């Protein structure tokens, strides 16, 4: 099994998580409530250790998002689904979607170097990075999930890029806020079509926006029970 971003970023910090679990129990807060989560004393203490000194509000929010996903993944006993090439091809080609989760939180680990995206495209031009996988957890609304996509994991890099989003999928009653609309590309091309030169010949895929990340996640979730 490949190393997961949880092992990379929180392998040495995971022994601190039982204290967070105890604080949640004492506070009576739901673990998925991020606003209550971040106010817990052991969470604040851990954030002060891992957030770089002088970091701005955006960096703090990114660390809170990552820590929250990591804690919920740990609390769910760290289930990892290794997505095969065959399952990825099925997810790209089939239309079924779901937000039903086998666990409260899990990590979907994609085949290496098969899916690419540009996680920081909105803030500044940046090169495409490989999508390692997605943390997926329950969210507050009915049928909603929270996704944290992890890009750019490689041996020569100490960290990775992450993109967080929340959404729902309703194949029976799509509206302007539903996933198929949000995943539309500006150039009208099909979702997951490769944007890298030579990508078609190499069997690569791309996620062009947050909607495509959510769409790919919801398609993959339909295949977990089938292996």
Steps between C-alpha positions, in 0.01 A plus 500: 500500500626849414546748778191710559503876565378419851814295566717771347354797687357346819682174559694649793209716620229231511578413867364847580157420354358306801515826697287664230253210521475546875448875464223441245327264741527743789375789286212296356591620150452304180835418343388622157421848638818679397411824679474316834798278414741790451407651838612193695808561714707204368414601140615857563820378662576271206427774246745733675767235448433416135404838351813693396571813701368809327264303276193689381133417529498287183783281627328458835174401331686247283658339806165489683340330200780244473508429874123456515501251211800321650336466841174364356700254285686385812176470700352280223803266537672624183322307223685527167352390167763439234330584171612279212554615141188306403288668768630842395406434136152392611456812711599722208269323256192417708236750608391360838572721802441469873596671824439190712816422695610160635671678792463836669837590341733327253781562251464408132852443365518529120745323269827691491542779243171424321290806596635855487378842602610852592408552866622862525373624165266760653769680701799485265615313189646165601590178319268198508557252783399132532192430710598241761148458639221646708403500864121463505284546808146567604385862498220671685225509235293206378684326220799733526862394518822689568799426277865591548694423181876447536730600214872482443617229739849390398817380677698820434233730646444543874129584466212505254222722365141461620162616370193482725134512399157389613205401284224257423390289207139438407468308169119500519440873534789705359474876540731793435687418819555134420823330417459456121458875452785596734738263319451661157819618330529844345610352168212251491725193504399185685586459871832329575638549148879539524636855488864391488668471161498136391263411782255306285770271363641450851159412648493801731206697639463852633272671751441854379302646790354427843183361344698232317672404825163453664362316198795258488467435873126429475556262207777315682278458805255294291777247428637439850274207581587335168873522568 
